[in-house]
């Protein structure tokens, strides 16, 4: 935890509401994005994000000094999401409904290729089993280390590495299969265009 995070936590522990607004400003998009990647629809993700901050405000004294503030918030968000799933509320939405990444301003052709690639990857990630999807969401989409990902999920870093490796293998196989399935289609279009 950096010095500015430690200062923010001290202010939060004193009940400073401005510090709470700063916490939300710094981490809202990460918490919301993580919940969307777990499968929450936009409204559900927003509700869960608000609930995450309410729980964080109530439990700020439980934050260990060595813990990352972001990891702690994502752990709360994860617990809120799965508590809602266990309660039988609607669980997921298609990952391909997520907004596209905001890349720089590439040429139109490059952007189309990137957008299509991103959609294929998001669809493949959505088909992963939940434990693998969650691990990928934390490690790759949230940028957490293996150790931080393990802290959020409650598993050792070695298990995170194993899950990431397994997930990447599954994604590779899914994407290769999709390419193989669409190869005859592309060949037919190409030959029809040259006739």
BALOBA-1460 file (C-alpha; in Angstrom, 3 decimals):
// residues 195
<rec num="1" residu="x" x="0.000" y="0.000" z="0.000"/>
<rec num="2" residu="x" x="1.523" y="3.306" z="-1.068"/>
<rec num="3" residu="x" x="1.767" y="6.397" z="1.149"/>
<rec num="4" residu="x" x="-1.289" y="8.038" z="-0.409"/>
<rec num="5" residu="x" x="-3.337" y="4.867" z="0.176"/>
<rec num="6" residu="x" x="-2.194" y="4.682" z="3.815"/>
<rec num="7" residu="x" x="-3.197" y="8.315" z="4.307"/>
<rec num="8" residu="x" x="-6.581" y="7.637" z="2.675"/>
<rec num="9" residu="x" x="-7.143" y="4.616" z="4.944"/>
<rec num="10" residu="x" x="-6.296" y="6.699" z="8.045"/>
<rec num="11" residu="x" x="-8.823" y="9.312" z="6.960"/>
<rec num="12" residu="x" x="-11.435" y="6.618" z="6.242"/>
<rec num="13" residu="x" x="-10.893" y="5.097" z="9.685"/>
<rec num="14" residu="x" x="-11.574" y="8.526" z="11.222"/>
<rec num="15" residu="x" x="-14.908" y="8.618" z="9.357"/>
<rec num="16" residu="x" x="-13.935" y="11.288" z="6.831"/>
<rec num="17" residu="x" x="-16.685" y="11.342" z="4.188"/>
<rec num="18" residu="x" x="-14.480" y="13.183" z="1.690"/>
<rec num="19" residu="x" x="-12.020" y="10.281" z="1.954"/>
<rec num="20" residu="x" x="-14.907" y="7.942" z="1.135"/>
<rec num="21" residu="x" x="-15.662" y="9.971" z="-2.010"/>
<rec num="22" residu="x" x="-11.949" y="9.775" z="-2.927"/>
<rec num="23" residu="x" x="-11.962" y="6.002" z="-2.422"/>
<rec num="24" residu="x" x="-14.925" y="5.689" z="-4.780"/>
<rec num="25" residu="x" x="-13.339" y="8.038" z="-7.319"/>
<rec num="26" residu="x" x="-10.123" y="6.009" z="-7.360"/>
<rec num="27" residu="x" x="-11.610" y="2.531" z="-7.512"/>
<rec num="28" residu="x" x="-15.165" y="2.708" z="-8.916"/>
<rec num="29" residu="x" x="-14.317" y="1.669" z="-12.468"/>
<rec num="30" residu="x" x="-12.148" y="-1.232" z="-11.261"/>
<rec num="31" residu="x" x="-14.805" y="-2.600" z="-8.899"/>
<rec num="32" residu="x" x="-17.610" y="-2.105" z="-11.440"/>
<rec num="33" residu="x" x="-15.534" y="-3.642" z="-14.260"/>
<rec num="34" residu="x" x="-14.621" y="-6.642" z="-12.128"/>
<rec num="35" residu="x" x="-18.276" y="-7.278" z="-11.277"/>
<rec num="36" residu="x" x="-19.223" y="-7.015" z="-14.975"/>
<rec num="37" residu="x" x="-16.502" y="-9.520" z="-15.846"/>
<rec num="38" residu="x" x="-17.826" y="-11.883" z="-13.197"/>
<rec num="39" residu="x" x="-21.119" y="-11.718" z="-15.084"/>
<rec num="40" residu="x" x="-23.225" y="-9.033" z="-13.413"/>
<rec num="41" residu="x" x="-25.459" y="-7.010" z="-15.740"/>
<rec num="42" residu="x" x="-24.929" y="-3.210" z="-15.715"/>
<rec num="43" residu="x" x="-27.629" y="-2.438" z="-13.142"/>
<rec num="44" residu="x" x="-26.625" y="-5.333" z="-10.919"/>
<rec num="45" residu="x" x="-22.951" y="-4.325" z="-11.152"/>
<rec num="46" residu="x" x="-23.794" y="-0.759" z="-10.147"/>
<rec num="47" residu="x" x="-25.887" y="-1.964" z="-7.180"/>
<rec num="48" residu="x" x="-23.140" y="-4.355" z="-6.104"/>
<rec num="49" residu="x" x="-20.517" y="-1.635" z="-6.479"/>
<rec num="50" residu="x" x="-22.515" y="0.617" z="-4.162"/>
<rec num="51" residu="x" x="-22.956" y="-2.256" z="-1.715"/>
<rec num="52" residu="x" x="-19.204" y="-2.893" z="-1.867"/>
<rec num="53" residu="x" x="-18.476" y="0.678" z="-0.796"/>
<rec num="54" residu="x" x="-21.097" y="0.540" z="1.959"/>
<rec num="55" residu="x" x="-19.453" y="-2.633" z="3.321"/>
<rec num="56" residu="x" x="-15.992" y="-1.105" z="2.973"/>
<rec num="57" residu="x" x="-17.108" y="1.998" z="4.879"/>
<rec num="58" residu="x" x="-18.548" y="-0.184" z="7.643"/>
<rec num="59" residu="x" x="-15.541" y="-2.497" z="7.794"/>
<rec num="60" residu="x" x="-12.583" y="-0.203" z="7.125"/>
<rec num="61" residu="x" x="-11.111" y="-1.131" z="10.514"/>
<rec num="62" residu="x" x="-10.760" y="-4.749" z="9.318"/>
<rec num="63" residu="x" x="-8.356" y="-3.769" z="6.518"/>
<rec num="64" residu="x" x="-4.949" y="-5.229" z="7.341"/>
<rec num="65" residu="x" x="-2.079" y="-2.785" z="6.900"/>
<rec num="66" residu="x" x="-0.249" y="-5.147" z="4.556"/>
<rec num="67" residu="x" x="-3.270" y="-5.661" z="2.322"/>
<rec num="68" residu="x" x="-3.799" y="-3.705" z="-0.855"/>
<rec num="69" residu="x" x="-6.813" y="-1.424" z="-0.684"/>
<rec num="70" residu="x" x="-7.805" y="-2.440" z="-4.213"/>
<rec num="71" residu="x" x="-7.505" y="-6.166" z="-3.425"/>
<rec num="72" residu="x" x="-9.591" y="-5.658" z="-0.296"/>
<rec num="73" residu="x" x="-12.321" y="-3.842" z="-2.264"/>
<rec num="74" residu="x" x="-12.338" y="-6.526" z="-4.959"/>
<rec num="75" residu="x" x="-12.641" y="-9.199" z="-2.253"/>
<rec num="76" residu="x" x="-15.686" y="-7.406" z="-0.856"/>
<rec num="77" residu="x" x="-17.154" y="-7.061" z="-4.366"/>
<rec num="78" residu="x" x="-16.548" y="-10.761" z="-5.046"/>
<rec num="79" residu="x" x="-18.245" y="-11.758" z="-1.796"/>
<rec num="80" residu="x" x="-21.229" y="-9.505" z="-2.535"/>
<rec num="81" residu="x" x="-21.574" y="-10.961" z="-6.049"/>
<rec num="82" residu="x" x="-21.467" y="-14.582" z="-4.913"/>
<rec num="83" residu="x" x="-23.752" y="-13.878" z="-1.973"/>
<rec num="84" residu="x" x="-26.286" y="-12.533" z="-4.463"/>
<rec num="85" residu="x" x="-25.798" y="-15.594" z="-6.691"/>
<rec num="86" residu="x" x="-26.378" y="-17.922" z="-3.730"/>
<rec num="87" residu="x" x="-29.519" y="-15.979" z="-2.850"/>
<rec num="88" residu="x" x="-30.851" y="-16.959" z="-6.294"/>
<rec num="89" residu="x" x="-30.903" y="-13.541" z="-7.903"/>
<rec num="90" residu="x" x="-30.127" y="-13.257" z="-11.611"/>
<rec num="91" residu="x" x="-26.465" y="-14.011" z="-12.013"/>
<rec num="92" residu="x" x="-24.964" y="-13.206" z="-15.339"/>
<rec num="93" residu="x" x="-25.017" y="-11.382" z="-18.587"/>
<rec num="94" residu="x" x="-23.017" y="-12.164" z="-21.695"/>
<rec num="95" residu="x" x="-19.447" y="-10.929" z="-21.474"/>
<rec num="96" residu="x" x="-19.634" y="-9.834" z="-25.102"/>
<rec num="97" residu="x" x="-22.106" y="-7.139" z="-24.026"/>
<rec num="98" residu="x" x="-19.286" y="-5.342" z="-22.212"/>
<rec num="99" residu="x" x="-18.175" y="-2.097" z="-23.806"/>
<rec num="100" residu="x" x="-15.104" y="-2.314" z="-25.986"/>
<rec num="101" residu="x" x="-11.730" y="-1.324" z="-24.599"/>
<rec num="102" residu="x" x="-10.677" y="2.211" z="-25.286"/>
<rec num="103" residu="x" x="-7.573" y="1.787" z="-27.431"/>
<rec num="104" residu="x" x="-5.806" y="4.728" z="-29.028"/>
<rec num="105" residu="x" x="-7.163" y="5.912" z="-32.356"/>
<rec num="106" residu="x" x="-5.942" y="3.265" z="-34.801"/>
<rec num="107" residu="x" x="-6.931" y="3.242" z="-38.427"/>
<rec num="108" residu="x" x="-10.443" y="1.972" z="-39.172"/>
<rec num="109" residu="x" x="-9.265" y="-1.437" z="-40.437"/>
<rec num="110" residu="x" x="-6.993" y="-2.033" z="-37.453"/>
<rec num="111" residu="x" x="-9.771" y="-0.995" z="-35.077"/>
<rec num="112" residu="x" x="-12.224" y="-3.405" z="-36.728"/>
<rec num="113" residu="x" x="-9.749" y="-6.279" z="-36.439"/>
<rec num="114" residu="x" x="-9.017" y="-5.436" z="-32.786"/>
<rec num="115" residu="x" x="-12.713" y="-5.095" z="-31.964"/>
<rec num="116" residu="x" x="-13.511" y="-8.464" z="-33.538"/>
<rec num="117" residu="x" x="-10.578" y="-10.110" z="-31.772"/>
<rec num="118" residu="x" x="-11.654" y="-8.577" z="-28.448"/>
<rec num="119" residu="x" x="-15.234" y="-9.830" z="-28.945"/>
<rec num="120" residu="x" x="-13.982" y="-13.360" z="-29.687"/>
<rec num="121" residu="x" x="-11.784" y="-13.339" z="-26.594"/>
<rec num="122" residu="x" x="-14.598" y="-11.986" z="-24.377"/>
<rec num="123" residu="x" x="-16.981" y="-14.675" z="-25.693"/>
<rec num="124" residu="x" x="-14.365" y="-17.351" z="-25.005"/>
<rec num="125" residu="x" x="-13.716" y="-16.013" z="-21.490"/>
<rec num="126" residu="x" x="-17.479" y="-16.044" z="-20.845"/>
<rec num="127" residu="x" x="-17.519" y="-19.785" z="-21.673"/>
<rec num="128" residu="x" x="-14.815" y="-20.631" z="-19.122"/>
<rec num="129" residu="x" x="-15.899" y="-22.347" z="-15.936"/>
<rec num="130" residu="x" x="-16.588" y="-19.725" z="-13.219"/>
<rec num="131" residu="x" x="-13.405" y="-20.283" z="-11.191"/>
<rec num="132" residu="x" x="-11.214" y="-19.849" z="-14.270"/>
<rec num="133" residu="x" x="-13.238" y="-16.856" z="-15.527"/>
<rec num="134" residu="x" x="-12.862" y="-15.147" z="-12.145"/>
<rec num="135" residu="x" x="-9.115" y="-15.795" z="-12.037"/>
<rec num="136" residu="x" x="-8.643" y="-14.361" z="-15.540"/>
<rec num="137" residu="x" x="-10.817" y="-11.342" z="-14.677"/>
<rec num="138" residu="x" x="-8.670" y="-10.512" z="-11.647"/>
<rec num="139" residu="x" x="-5.255" y="-11.310" z="-13.062"/>
<rec num="140" residu="x" x="-5.570" y="-9.970" z="-16.616"/>
<rec num="141" residu="x" x="-8.472" y="-7.517" z="-16.638"/>
<rec num="142" residu="x" x="-7.783" y="-6.026" z="-13.177"/>
<rec num="143" residu="x" x="-4.016" y="-6.422" z="-13.430"/>
<rec num="144" residu="x" x="-3.567" y="-8.063" z="-10.029"/>
<rec num="145" residu="x" x="-0.467" y="-10.119" z="-9.302"/>
<rec num="146" residu="x" x="-0.781" y="-13.847" z="-8.622"/>
<rec num="147" residu="x" x="-0.461" y="-13.115" z="-4.903"/>
<rec num="148" residu="x" x="-3.108" y="-10.359" z="-4.964"/>
<rec num="149" residu="x" x="-5.463" y="-12.504" z="-7.042"/>
<rec num="150" residu="x" x="-5.046" y="-15.307" z="-4.520"/>
<rec num="151" residu="x" x="-5.788" y="-12.923" z="-1.657"/>
<rec num="152" residu="x" x="-9.047" y="-11.831" z="-3.293"/>
<rec num="153" residu="x" x="-10.200" y="-15.379" z="-4.060"/>
<rec num="154" residu="x" x="-8.758" y="-16.937" z="-0.913"/>
<rec num="155" residu="x" x="-6.338" y="-19.375" z="-2.537"/>
<rec num="156" residu="x" x="-2.514" y="-19.644" z="-2.687"/>
<rec num="157" residu="x" x="-0.596" y="-17.844" z="-5.447"/>
<rec num="158" residu="x" x="0.517" y="-21.227" z="-6.839"/>
<rec num="159" residu="x" x="-3.110" y="-22.234" z="-7.337"/>
<rec num="160" residu="x" x="-3.744" y="-18.930" z="-9.121"/>
<rec num="161" residu="x" x="-0.837" y="-19.652" z="-11.477"/>
<rec num="162" residu="x" x="-2.231" y="-23.100" z="-12.138"/>
<rec num="163" residu="x" x="-5.713" y="-21.724" z="-12.866"/>
<rec num="164" residu="x" x="-4.313" y="-19.028" z="-15.156"/>
<rec num="165" residu="x" x="-2.312" y="-21.633" z="-17.056"/>
<rec num="166" residu="x" x="-5.371" y="-23.894" z="-17.348"/>
<rec num="167" residu="x" x="-7.607" y="-20.989" z="-18.408"/>
<rec num="168" residu="x" x="-5.146" y="-19.851" z="-21.071"/>
<rec num="169" residu="x" x="-4.990" y="-23.392" z="-22.426"/>
<rec num="170" residu="x" x="-8.784" y="-23.553" z="-22.588"/>
<rec num="171" residu="x" x="-8.983" y="-20.134" z="-24.264"/>
<rec num="172" residu="x" x="-6.339" y="-21.103" z="-26.796"/>
<rec num="173" residu="x" x="-8.224" y="-24.300" z="-27.639"/>
<rec num="174" residu="x" x="-11.583" y="-22.475" z="-27.910"/>
<rec num="175" residu="x" x="-10.171" y="-19.773" z="-30.155"/>
<rec num="176" residu="x" x="-8.340" y="-22.263" z="-32.372"/>
<rec num="177" residu="x" x="-11.504" y="-24.358" z="-32.702"/>
<rec num="178" residu="x" x="-13.503" y="-21.270" z="-33.635"/>
<rec num="179" residu="x" x="-10.937" y="-20.407" z="-36.310"/>
<rec num="180" residu="x" x="-11.048" y="-23.958" z="-37.683"/>
<rec num="181" residu="x" x="-14.867" y="-23.902" z="-37.716"/>
<rec num="182" residu="x" x="-14.903" y="-20.656" z="-39.726"/>
<rec num="183" residu="x" x="-12.087" y="-21.487" z="-42.166"/>
<rec num="184" residu="x" x="-14.372" y="-23.158" z="-44.782"/>
<rec num="185" residu="x" x="-16.666" y="-20.111" z="-44.639"/>
<rec num="186" residu="x" x="-13.789" y="-17.726" z="-45.308"/>
<rec num="187" residu="x" x="-12.435" y="-19.905" z="-48.122"/>
<rec num="188" residu="x" x="-15.870" y="-19.995" z="-49.804"/>
<rec num="189" residu="x" x="-16.206" y="-16.192" z="-49.554"/>
<rec num="190" residu="x" x="-12.709" y="-15.695" z="-50.928"/>
<rec num="191" residu="x" x="-13.300" y="-17.967" z="-53.921"/>
<rec num="192" residu="x" x="-16.712" y="-16.401" z="-54.599"/>
<rec num="193" residu="x" x="-15.081" y="-12.963" z="-54.624"/>
<rec num="194" residu="x" x="-12.538" y="-14.080" z="-57.254"/>
<rec num="195" residu="x" x="-15.021" y="-15.724" z="-59.607"/>
